Amino acid sequence: MASPVIQPVIGIIGGSGLYDIDGLEEQSWRQVDTPWGAPSDRLLFGRLAGIRCVFLPRHGRGHPTSPSHLNYRANIDALKRSGVTDVLSLSAVGSLKAELPPGHFVVVDQFIDRSFAREKSFFGDGIVAHVSMAHPVCSRLGDALHTAASSLSLPVTRGGTYLVMEGPQFSTKAESELYRSWGCSVIGMTNMPEAKLAREAELCYATLAMVTDFDCWHPDHDHVTVEAIVKVLLSNADNARSLVKAIVPDIGRERTVCPCGCDRALENAVITAGPMRDPELLAKLAAVAGRVL
């Protein structure tokens, strides 16, 4: 049987400093309700180069919501029920390596999840599922991000580990040195459980980490001013907007199923037998897992 032809819908999650996407045609902000509560903000629907796109400011416009209080399940569910197939996550981070200075971009390929105060799964008592997170990002999207950034002559590194801390406080110096000893590249507060939930929702997902400053391990860290960080943040946001415009025509072309298997992550993941599945949870999972349930 021939593989189905998919017309991608591109979801963009904007991090700190990135609260809109310019250049979208047919723009409209819409409230998307989910059984998990309200997402961070209304979603911005539109088209770039004729490709359907859906933008979500992760912290809400004006940045009213902290990383620990984001409704990650609602955010991913809202994108999924809006028809999104591919998610680009744009995230401000601190650097844990001297060769990744402020203004640098990292196409992340691994995560270490140190968050602890967040709901991390759509599944639970009543319907149990276990998805693989060995390779937590879609390498197809990661390659496309790297190609697009390189085409714009942006400083970019392909591959790196993103340490996700709980926050909202930043690291102690001892913690920063520990994460460096683990080989981590960047540190931030938002990409977990976002990446895990995207996998459960069978969405292709990739992260572009945008370095704003060195974490506190760096000897010059104390000399960094808020003004300098904000300047880098805004510059990164402008570059990210340019990158989105460059990548969407590429990843928005018709394709077949994802070679990484992201869109089939639940194929053998649901463990609970049909007669034992909780009807209430089953209804809540209609958008994210309806294909297999």
C-alpha positions as CSV (number, residue, x, y, z in Angstrom):
1,M,0.0,0.0,0.0
2,A,1.3,3.4,-0.9
3,S,2.2,5.8,1.9
4,P,-0.3,8.6,2.4
5,V,0.5,12.1,1.1
6,I,0.6,14.7,3.9
7,Q,0.2,18.4,3.5
8,P,2.2,19.7,6.5
9,V,0.8,22.4,8.8
10,I,3.7,24.1,10.6
11,G,3.4,24.9,14.3
12,I,5.8,27.5,15.7
13,I,6.2,27.9,19.5
14,G,7.9,31.2,20.3
15,G,10.1,31.6,23.3
16,S,11.2,34.6,25.3
17,G,11.2,37.7,23.1
18,L,9.3,36.1,20.3
19,Y,5.6,36.8,20.7
20,D,4.5,37.0,17.1
21,I,5.5,36.0,13.6
22,D,5.6,38.7,10.9
23,G,5.0,38.1,7.2
24,L,2.0,35.8,7.8
25,E,-0.8,36.3,5.4
26,E,-4.5,35.7,6.2
27,Q,-3.7,36.3,9.9
28,S,-6.2,35.6,12.7
29,W,-5.8,35.1,16.4
30,R,-8.1,32.4,17.6
31,Q,-8.9,30.9,21.0
32,V,-8.5,27.1,20.9
33,D,-10.2,25.3,23.8
34,T,-8.7,22.0,25.1
35,P,-9.9,19.4,27.7
36,W,-6.6,20.1,29.5
37,G,-7.4,23.8,30.1
38,A,-6.4,27.0,28.3
39,P,-3.2,27.2,26.3
40,S,-0.7,30.1,27.0
41,D,-2.5,32.5,24.6
42,R,-4.7,32.6,21.5
43,L,-3.1,30.9,18.5
44,L,-2.1,32.9,15.5
45,F,-3.2,31.3,12.2
46,G,-1.9,32.3,8.8
47,R,0.1,31.3,5.8
48,L,3.7,31.8,4.9
49,A,4.6,31.2,1.2
50,G,1.1,29.6,0.9
51,I,1.9,27.1,3.7
52,R,-0.5,26.9,6.7
53,C,1.2,27.9,9.9
54,V,0.0,28.1,13.5
55,F,2.0,30.3,16.0
56,L,1.8,30.0,19.8
57,P,3.7,32.4,22.1
58,R,4.8,29.9,24.8
59,H,4.6,32.4,27.7
60,G,1.7,34.4,26.2
61,R,2.0,37.8,24.7
62,G,3.7,40.1,27.2
63,H,5.2,37.1,28.9
64,P,2.8,36.7,31.9
65,T,3.4,33.0,32.6
66,S,6.5,31.4,34.2
67,P,8.0,28.1,32.9
68,S,6.7,26.1,35.9
69,H,3.2,27.4,35.4
70,L,2.8,26.9,31.6
71,N,0.0,24.5,30.6
72,Y,2.2,22.3,28.4
73,R,-0.5,19.8,27.8
74,A,-3.0,22.4,26.6
75,N,-0.4,24.0,24.4
76,I,0.5,20.8,22.5
77,D,-3.2,19.6,22.4
78,A,-4.2,23.0,20.9
79,L,-1.6,22.7,18.2
80,K,-2.6,19.1,17.4
81,R,-6.3,19.9,17.2
82,S,-5.5,22.9,15.0
83,G,-4.1,20.4,12.4
84,V,-0.4,21.0,13.1
85,T,1.9,18.2,11.9
86,D,5.4,19.7,12.5
87,V,6.5,21.8,15.4
88,L,9.4,24.2,15.5
89,S,10.3,25.1,19.1
90,L,12.2,28.4,19.5
91,S,13.8,28.8,22.9
92,A,16.0,31.3,24.7
93,V,18.8,29.5,26.6
94,G,22.0,30.0,28.5
95,S,25.3,28.6,27.2
96,L,27.3,25.9,29.0
97,K,30.2,25.9,26.5
98,A,32.7,28.6,25.6
99,E,32.3,27.9,21.9
100,L,28.5,28.7,22.1
101,P,28.5,32.5,22.8
102,P,25.5,34.8,23.0
103,G,23.9,35.2,19.6
104,H,24.7,31.6,18.7
105,F,22.0,29.0,17.7
106,V,22.0,25.3,18.6
107,V,19.9,22.7,16.8
108,V,19.3,20.5,19.8
109,D,19.2,16.7,19.5
110,Q,19.1,15.6,23.1
111,F,17.6,16.7,26.4
112,I,18.2,16.0,30.1
113,D,15.0,16.7,32.0
114,R,15.5,18.1,35.5
115,S,12.1,19.6,35.8
116,F,9.9,18.3,38.6
117,A,6.7,20.5,39.1
118,R,4.9,19.8,35.8
119,E,2.4,17.4,34.3
120,K,4.5,15.4,31.9
121,S,2.1,13.1,30.1
122,F,-1.4,13.0,28.5
123,F,-1.7,9.5,29.7
124,G,-2.2,8.1,33.3
125,D,-4.4,6.0,35.4
126,G,-7.1,4.6,33.2
127,I,-5.0,4.6,30.0
128,V,-1.3,3.8,30.3
129,A,1.2,4.5,27.4
130,H,4.9,4.5,27.1
131,V,6.5,6.3,24.1
132,S,10.2,6.1,23.2
133,M,12.3,9.2,23.9
134,A,15.6,7.8,22.9
135,H,15.8,10.3,20.0
136,P,13.6,13.1,21.3
137,V,13.6,15.4,18.3
138,C,12.8,14.8,14.6
139,S,16.1,14.7,12.7
140,R,14.4,15.6,9.5
141,L,13.3,18.9,11.1
142,G,16.7,19.3,12.8
143,D,18.5,19.0,9.5
144,A,16.1,21.6,7.9
145,L,16.7,24.0,10.8
146,H,20.4,23.7,10.4
147,T,20.2,24.2,6.6
148,A,18.0,27.3,6.9
149,A,20.2,28.9,9.6
150,S,23.3,28.2,7.5
151,S,21.7,29.7,4.4
152,L,21.1,32.9,6.4
153,S,24.8,32.9,7.6
154,L,23.6,32.6,11.2
155,P,26.1,31.2,13.7
156,V,24.7,27.7,14.2
157,T,25.8,24.3,15.7
158,R,24.1,21.1,14.7
159,G,23.6,18.9,17.7
160,G,23.8,19.5,21.5
161,T,22.1,18.6,24.7
162,Y,19.6,20.9,26.4
163,L,19.5,20.7,30.2
164,V,16.0,21.6,31.3
165,M,15.9,23.0,34.8
166,E,12.8,23.8,36.8
167,G,13.4,27.4,37.6
168,P,12.3,30.1,37.9
169,Q,15.6,30.9,39.6
170,F,18.8,30.4,37.6
171,S,21.4,27.8,38.5
172,T,23.9,28.0,41.3
173,K,27.5,27.9,40.1
174,A,27.9,24.3,41.4
175,E,24.9,23.2,39.4
176,S,26.2,25.0,36.3
177,E,29.6,23.2,36.6
178,L,27.8,19.9,37.2
179,Y,25.8,20.2,34.0
180,R,29.0,21.2,32.1
181,S,30.6,18.0,33.4
182,W,27.7,16.0,31.9
183,G,28.5,17.4,28.5
184,C,25.4,19.6,28.2
185,S,25.5,22.4,25.7
186,V,22.7,24.8,26.8
187,I,20.4,25.3,29.7
188,G,16.8,26.5,29.7
189,M,13.5,26.0,31.5
190,T,10.8,25.2,28.9
191,N,11.5,22.3,26.5
192,M,10.4,19.6,28.9
193,P,7.8,18.3,29.1
194,E,7.0,20.0,25.8
195,A,9.1,17.6,23.7
196,K,7.7,14.6,25.6
197,L,4.1,15.7,25.0
198,A,4.8,16.4,21.3
199,R,6.0,12.8,21.0
200,E,2.9,11.5,22.7
201,A,0.8,13.6,20.3
202,E,2.7,12.1,17.3
203,L,4.0,15.5,16.2
204,C,7.3,15.9,14.5
205,Y,9.2,18.3,16.9
206,A,12.6,20.1,16.8
207,T,14.2,22.8,18.9
208,L,16.3,25.8,17.9
209,A,18.0,27.0,21.1
210,M,18.9,30.7,20.9
211,V,21.8,31.6,23.3
212,T,21.3,34.9,25.2
213,D,24.2,34.6,27.7
214,F,26.7,32.3,29.3
215,D,25.4,30.5,32.4
216,C,27.0,31.4,35.7
217,W,30.0,29.0,35.3
218,H,31.6,31.6,33.0
219,P,34.1,34.0,34.7
220,D,32.7,37.0,33.0
221,H,29.1,36.1,33.8
222,D,28.8,38.7,36.6
223,H,29.8,41.4,34.1
224,V,26.7,40.7,31.9
225,T,24.0,43.3,32.2
226,V,20.3,42.9,31.8
227,E,20.5,45.4,29.0
228,A,23.1,43.3,27.1
229,I,20.9,40.2,27.5
230,V,17.8,41.9,26.3
231,K,19.7,43.2,23.3
232,V,20.8,39.7,22.3
233,L,17.3,38.4,23.0
234,L,15.7,40.9,20.6
235,S,18.4,40.2,18.0
236,N,17.9,36.4,18.3
237,A,14.1,37.0,17.9
238,D,14.6,38.9,14.7
239,N,16.9,36.2,13.3
240,A,14.4,33.5,14.4
241,R,11.7,35.2,12.4
242,S,14.0,35.3,9.3
243,L,14.7,31.6,9.8
244,V,11.1,30.7,10.0
245,K,10.5,32.4,6.7
246,A,13.4,30.5,5.2
247,I,12.4,27.1,6.5
248,V,8.7,27.0,6.0
249,P,8.7,26.6,2.2
250,D,11.1,23.6,2.6
251,I,9.3,21.7,5.4
252,G,5.9,22.7,4.1
253,R,6.1,20.7,0.9
254,E,3.9,17.7,0.5
255,R,5.5,14.6,2.0
256,T,4.8,11.0,3.0
257,V,5.1,9.7,6.6
258,C,8.0,10.9,8.7
259,P,11.1,8.7,8.3
260,C,11.9,9.2,12.0
261,G,8.5,7.6,12.9
262,C,7.4,10.7,15.0
263,D,4.0,10.5,13.5
264,R,3.6,6.9,14.5
265,A,5.0,7.1,18.0
266,L,1.9,5.6,19.6
267,E,1.8,2.6,17.3
268,N,2.7,0.1,20.0
269,A,2.8,2.5,23.1
270,V,-0.7,2.1,24.6
271,I,-0.6,-0.8,27.1
272,T,-4.1,-0.7,28.7
273,A,-6.5,-3.1,27.1
274,G,-9.6,-1.7,25.4
275,P,-12.2,-2.8,27.9
276,M,-10.2,-1.4,30.8
277,R,-9.7,2.1,29.3
278,D,-11.2,5.0,31.3
279,P,-14.0,6.6,29.2
280,E,-13.3,10.1,30.6
281,L,-9.6,10.0,29.8
282,L,-10.4,8.5,26.5
283,A,-12.5,11.5,25.6
284,K,-9.8,13.9,26.6
285,L,-7.3,12.1,24.4
286,A,-9.4,12.4,21.3
287,A,-7.2,15.0,19.6
288,V,-3.7,13.8,20.6
289,A,-4.2,10.0,20.4
290,G,-7.5,9.5,18.5
291,R,-5.6,7.8,15.7
292,V,-4.8,4.8,17.8
293,L,-7.6,4.9,20.4
